[in-house]
Amino acid sequence: MTHTLYRQKLEQAGRILGELGIDAWLIYVRETALNPDPVTELLWDFAAIWPAAFVITADGRRIATGVVHDAPTFEASGLFTEVRPFEKVPDETLPALLQRLDPQNIALNYSLGEVAADGLSHGLFLNLQRMLAGTPYPQRFTSAETLIGLLRQRKLPEELALLKEAARTAGEILDRFSAAVHTGMSETEMAELFLGQVRARGIETSWDAGHCPNMNAGPHTGRGHLGPLPEVTLQPGDVLNVDFGVKQNGFCSDQQRVWYALRPGETEPPESVMAPFRAVAGAIQAGFAALRPGVEGWRVDAAARDFLTAAGYPEYLHALGHNVGRYAHDGGVAMLCPRWPSYGERAYGRLEPGQLLTIELGVWTEHGYIGLEEEALVTASGAEWFWPPQTEPILIASRQ
């Protein structure tokens, strides 16, 4: 991310604070190379060694306080309206800073249900309580969960450009794979076709390389987040499902694609493949048709879920889609999920323009797992595909 984009995200955070009626956001960290707060990579690219506090306010102030060894780094970033160094402990500066600002509520990075907003360690929280004992500020702490969720899901134009670049690169790698894959290859051999391209380009996979790509070759593969298996090989008549994404310039892509390995004499997949494929692709389209700003996420999930079950297939046991950004699963206030306790309030979050979401689901068949995952961008008037969706199985020629 560029310096300009970091500044834009900090300014965006100030606007969201004002929208939420929160006076200040306090980000408290230490040894960030060892124990980083996941939100800070949205806001800056430097590390803090000693304990450091960053206060962003609804009226546009961005104040950093850190030890004299770290403060020059904060200054050099140019991101802060004020930098206050201390010599030994943050007690020298932070209580007085808060007293000067006197925020009536202070957002901290803790959350019961959202990992992207839970970066404040318990030890640092206890340290804040100790440091501010005798002041009114510990009673003014509140969770930054909604703030961080909105900051993550409201993608700025430069963020979307970087996300589109990652999607384009992933698309190129998927095309190269289609040209090289053949029956008889193991899941691990097929995965290496992806990983070789990732290494050659000097980029990363969207999640850990042991599970990205995730391969489902035929009906006898493992299920779940198991990773490619060396003993499972692609055979004629098998469906191949691949879940894959790249992380490039700090931003991720996330797609699933489906191939069918033709049997000798076949020129197209049988109806036992095409019927479930049409149901899956149709459910994806039904979810996309419901995707527009202001809609609660569960309603989009329900549109796809109802289409699939009406076609005679079992419902998928996960959310229809998640936000994509710095991570494949990027957090956010709203996602496309059912009203299950495990998803909490995110099912009721209202979608916003600039929100990039996956739409993903699948069914198991006698040929293997038929699952698709597409990326869609919420716009001011509805939604648009972020990358062209798959409409037909990709064919793998028979090796006669």
C-alpha positions in Angstrom: 0.0 0.0 0.0 1.2 3.5 -0.8 1.7 6.3 1.8 -1.3 8.1 0.2 -3.5 5.1 0.8 -2.5 4.8 4.5 -3.3 8.4 5.0 -6.7 8.0 3.3 -7.5 5.0 5.5 -6.6 7.1 8.6 -8.8 9.9 7.4 -11.6 7.4 6.6 -11.3 6.1 10.2 -11.9 9.7 11.5 -15.0 10.0 9.4 -16.4 6.7 10.6 -15.7 7.7 14.2 -17.9 10.8 13.7 -20.6 8.7 12.0 -20.6 6.3 15.0 -20.5 9.1 17.6 -17.2 7.9 19.0 -14.8 10.6 20.1 -11.5 8.7 19.9 -9.9 5.4 18.8 -7.0 4.2 20.9 -4.7 1.6 19.3 -2.2 0.3 21.9 0.5 -2.1 20.7 4.0 -3.4 21.4 6.6 -5.6 19.6 4.3 -5.5 16.5 6.7 -7.7 14.5 6.0 -10.5 17.0 2.4 -9.8 18.0 0.8 -7.5 15.4 -2.7 -6.0 15.7 -4.4 -7.0 12.5 -5.8 -3.5 11.9 -2.5 -1.7 11.8 -1.5 -2.9 8.4 -4.5 -0.9 7.1 -3.1 2.2 8.5 0.7 2.2 8.3 3.7 0.0 7.4 6.1 0.5 10.2 6.8 -1.6 13.3 6.7 -0.5 17.0 9.2 -2.0 19.4 8.3 -0.6 22.7 4.7 0.0 23.8 3.1 2.7 21.7 -0.3 4.3 21.5 -2.0 5.9 18.5 -5.1 8.1 19.0 -7.3 8.9 16.1 -10.1 11.4 16.8 -13.4 12.2 15.1 -12.3 15.8 14.6 -9.3 14.7 12.4 -6.4 14.5 14.9 -4.0 11.6 14.6 -1.6 11.5 17.5 1.2 8.9 18.1 3.1 8.5 21.4 6.1 6.1 21.6 9.5 5.7 23.1 12.2 8.1 21.9 13.7 5.2 19.9 10.4 4.6 18.0 9.1 8.2 17.8 11.4 9.2 14.9 9.8 6.4 12.8 6.4 7.7 13.5 7.5 11.2 12.6 9.1 10.1 9.4 5.9 8.4 8.2 4.2 11.8 7.9 0.9 10.2 8.9 0.3 11.9 12.2 -0.7 15.4 13.2 1.3 15.1 16.4 4.0 12.8 17.8 4.7 12.7 21.5 7.9 10.8 22.6 8.4 9.4 26.1 11.7 8.2 27.6 10.8 5.1 29.6 7.1 4.3 29.8 3.9 5.5 28.1 2.6 6.6 31.5 4.7 9.7 30.8 2.5 10.8 27.9 -0.7 8.8 27.4 -2.7 9.8 30.5 -2.0 13.5 29.9 -2.8 13.2 26.2 -6.2 11.7 27.1 -6.8 14.3 29.7 -6.2 17.0 27.1 -8.5 15.4 24.5 -11.0 14.3 27.2 -12.9 11.9 24.9 -16.3 10.8 26.2 -15.9 7.4 24.7 -12.7 5.6 23.6 -12.8 2.7 21.1 -10.4 -0.2 21.8 -9.5 -3.2 19.6 -11.4 -5.9 21.5 -14.3 -8.0 20.3 -16.1 -11.2 21.5 -16.8 -12.4 17.9 -14.7 -10.6 15.3 -11.1 -11.7 15.0 -10.2 -8.7 12.8 -11.2 -6.4 15.7 -9.6 -8.3 18.6 -6.0 -7.1 18.3 -5.5 -5.7 21.8 -3.9 -8.3 24.0 -5.3 -8.9 27.5 -2.0 -7.9 29.0 -2.0 -4.5 27.2 -5.6 -4.0 28.2 -4.7 -4.6 31.9 -1.8 -2.2 31.5 -4.1 0.5 30.2 -6.4 0.0 33.1 -3.5 0.3 35.5 -2.1 3.3 33.8 -5.4 5.1 33.8 -6.6 4.1 37.2 -8.1 7.1 39.0 -9.2 8.7 35.8 -12.6 8.4 34.2 -11.2 6.9 31.0 -11.4 3.1 31.8 -15.2 3.6 32.2 -15.3 5.1 28.7 -13.8 2.2 26.9 -16.0 0.6 24.1 -15.3 -2.0 21.4 -13.9 -0.8 18.1 -15.6 -3.7 16.4 -18.0 -1.7 14.3 -15.4 0.9 13.4 -12.9 -1.7 12.2 -15.6 -3.6 10.3 -16.7 -0.5 8.4 -13.0 0.5 7.8 -12.3 -3.0 6.3 -15.5 -3.3 4.2 -15.5 0.2 2.8 -12.9 -0.2 0.1 -11.4 3.0 -1.4 -10.8 3.2 -5.1 -7.1 2.5 -4.8 -7.8 -0.6 -2.7 -10.2 -1.8 -5.3 -7.6 -1.3 -8.0 -5.1 -3.5 -6.1 -7.8 -6.1 -5.4 -8.6 -6.2 -9.2 -4.9 -6.7 -9.9 -4.8 -9.7 -7.6 -7.9 -11.1 -9.2 -6.4 -10.7 -12.7 -3.2 -12.5 -11.6 -5.2 -15.3 -10.1 -7.2 -15.6 -13.3 -4.0 -15.9 -15.4 -2.7 -18.7 -13.1 -6.0 -20.5 -13.4 -5.8 -20.3 -17.2 -2.3 -21.7 -17.1 -3.4 -24.5 -14.9 -6.3 -25.4 -17.3 -3.8 -25.7 -20.1 -1.5 -28.0 -18.1 -3.7 -30.3 -16.0 -4.4 -33.8 -17.1 -5.8 -37.0 -15.7 -3.5 -39.2 -13.6 -2.1 -36.2 -11.7 -2.3 -36.3 -7.9 -3.8 -33.4 -6.0 -0.4 -32.4 -4.7 1.0 -32.4 -8.3 -1.9 -30.3 -9.4 -1.4 -27.9 -6.5 2.3 -27.5 -7.5 1.2 -26.1 -10.9 -0.4 -23.3 -8.9 2.4 -22.9 -6.4 5.1 -22.8 -9.0 3.4 -19.9 -10.7 3.0 -18.1 -7.4 6.7 -18.5 -6.6 7.8 -17.5 -10.1 5.8 -14.2 -9.8 7.2 -13.4 -6.4 3.8 -13.2 -4.7 2.0 -15.2 -2.0 -1.1 -17.3 -1.8 -4.2 -15.8 -0.2 -4.0 -18.2 2.8 -1.3 -20.7 3.9 0.3 -22.5 0.9 -0.4 -25.9 2.5 -4.1 -25.4 1.8 -4.0 -22.9 -1.1 -5.0 -24.1 -3.5 -7.4 -26.4 -1.9 -8.1 -29.4 -4.2 -11.1 -31.7 -4.5 -10.4 -34.2 -7.2 -13.2 -36.7 -7.7 -15.5 -38.4 -5.2 -12.8 -39.9 -3.0 -10.9 -36.8 -1.9 -10.9 -35.5 1.6 -13.6 -33.0 2.7 -13.1 -29.6 4.4 -9.9 -27.6 4.8 -7.7 -30.6 4.4 -5.3 -29.5 1.7 -4.1 -31.5 -1.4 -3.6 -35.2 -0.9 -0.8 -37.1 -2.7 -2.8 -40.4 -2.8 -5.8 -38.8 -4.6 -5.5 -38.7 -8.4 -7.7 -37.2 -11.1 -9.5 -39.8 -13.1 -11.7 -39.7 -16.3 -15.2 -38.9 -15.2 -14.1 -36.9 -12.2 -15.0 -33.4 -11.3 -12.1 -31.2 -10.1 -12.8 -28.3 -7.7 -10.1 -25.8 -6.8 -10.3 -23.0 -4.3 -7.4 -20.6 -4.9 -6.3 -17.0 -4.4 -3.2 -14.9 -4.5 -2.0 -12.1 -2.3 -0.3 -9.4 -4.3 0.8 -6.0 -3.1 -0.9 -6.8 0.2 -4.4 -7.6 -1.2 -6.0 -10.9 -1.9 -8.3 -12.7 -4.4 -10.5 -15.7 -3.7 -12.1 -17.9 -6.3 -13.3 -21.5 -6.9 -13.4 -23.1 -10.3 -14.7 -26.5 -11.6 -13.2 -28.8 -14.3 -14.5 -32.0 -15.7 -12.2 -34.8 -16.9 -13.8 -36.3 -20.0 -14.0 -40.0 -20.3 -12.8 -41.6 -23.6 -15.4 -40.9 -26.3 -17.0 -38.0 -24.3 -17.1 -34.5 -25.8 -19.1 -32.9 -23.0 -20.0 -33.6 -19.4 -22.9 -36.0 -18.6 -26.2 -34.7 -17.2 -25.1 -36.0 -13.8 -22.5 -33.3 -13.8 -24.4 -30.6 -15.7 -27.6 -30.7 -13.5 -25.8 -29.9 -10.2 -23.5 -27.5 -12.0 -26.5 -25.6 -13.3 -28.0 -25.6 -9.8 -24.8 -24.2 -8.2 -24.3 -21.6 -10.9 -28.0 -20.6 -10.7 -27.8 -20.2 -7.0 -24.7 -18.0 -7.4 -26.7 -15.9 -9.8 -29.7 -15.7 -7.5 -27.5 -14.4 -4.7 -25.9 -11.9 -7.1 -29.3 -10.7 -8.2 -30.2 -9.9 -4.5 -26.9 -8.1 -3.9 -27.4 -4.4 -3.6 -26.7 -1.6 -1.0 -28.9 -1.4 2.0 -29.9 -5.1 2.0 -29.2 -7.2 5.1 -26.7 -9.9 4.3 -28.9 -12.8 5.4 -31.4 -11.9 2.6 -28.7 -12.4 -0.1 -27.7 -15.7 1.5 -31.4 -16.8 1.6 -31.9 -16.0 -2.1 -29.0 -18.4 -3.0 -29.9 -21.0 -0.4 -33.5 -21.1 -1.4 -32.6 -21.5 -5.1 -30.3 -24.5 -4.4 -32.8 -26.3 -2.1 -35.7 -25.7 -4.5 -33.6 -27.4 -7.1 -33.5 -30.5 -4.9 -30.0 -30.1 -3.4 -29.0 -29.9 0.3 -28.2 -26.5 1.7 -24.5 -25.6 2.2 -23.3 -25.5 5.8 -21.5 -22.2 5.7 -22.1 -18.5 4.8 -22.7 -17.6 1.1 -19.9 -15.0 1.2 -17.4 -13.0 3.0 -15.5 -9.7 2.5 -12.3 -9.8 0.6 -9.4 -7.4 1.2 -6.1 -7.6 2.9 -7.1 -11.1 3.8 -9.3 -13.6 1.9 -11.6 -13.5 4.9 -11.3 -9.8 5.6 -13.8 -9.1 8.4 -16.6 -6.5 8.2 -19.9 -5.5 9.7 -21.9 -7.2 7.0 -21.4 -10.5 5.2 -23.6 -12.9 3.3 -24.5 -15.4 6.0 -27.6 -17.1 7.5 -29.1 -16.1 10.7 -27.2 -18.7 12.7 -25.7 -17.9 16.1 -22.2 -18.5 14.8 -22.5 -15.4 12.6 -24.1 -13.1 15.1 -25.0 -9.6 14.0 -23.1 -9.8 10.7 -26.1 -11.5 9.2 -28.1 -8.3 9.8 -25.4 -5.9 8.6 -26.5 -3.8 5.6 -24.4 -4.0 2.5 -22.6 -0.8 1.3 -21.2 0.4 -2.0 -17.5 -0.4 -2.3 -17.9 -3.7 -0.5 -16.2 -6.6 -2.2 -17.7 -10.0 -1.3 -17.5 -13.6 -2.4 -20.5 -15.6 -3.5 -19.7 -19.3 -2.9 -21.5 -22.6 -2.5 -21.4 -26.2 -3.8 -22.8 -29.7 -3.7 -21.2 -33.1 -3.5 -22.0 -35.5 -6.4 -21.0 -39.0 -7.5 -18.3 -37.2 -9.6 -16.9 -35.1 -6.8 -17.5 -31.6 -5.4 -19.1 -29.0 -7.7 -18.5 -25.7 -6.0 -18.0 -22.2 -7.4 -16.8 -19.0 -5.7 -17.1 -15.6 -7.4 -16.2 -12.1 -6.3 -18.8 -9.4 -6.6 -18.6 -5.6 -5.9 -21.5 -3.8 -4.3 -22.2 -0.6 -6.3 -24.4 2.5 -5.7 -27.2 0.9 -7.8 -26.7 -2.8 -7.3 -23.7 -5.0 -7.9 -21.2 -6.0 -10.6 -19.0 -9.0 -11.1 -15.5 -8.2 -10.0 -14.2 -10.9 -12.4 -16.1 -12.9 -15.0 -18.0 -15.8 -13.3 -17.7 -19.4 -14.5 -20.7 -20.4 -16.5 -19.7 -23.9 -17.8 -17.3 -26.6 -16.5 -13.8 -26.4 -17.9 -13.1 -29.5 -19.9 -10.0 -31.7 -19.5 -9.4 -33.7 -22.6 -9.3 -37.5 -22.4 -5.8 -39.0 -22.7 -6.5 -41.9 -25.1 
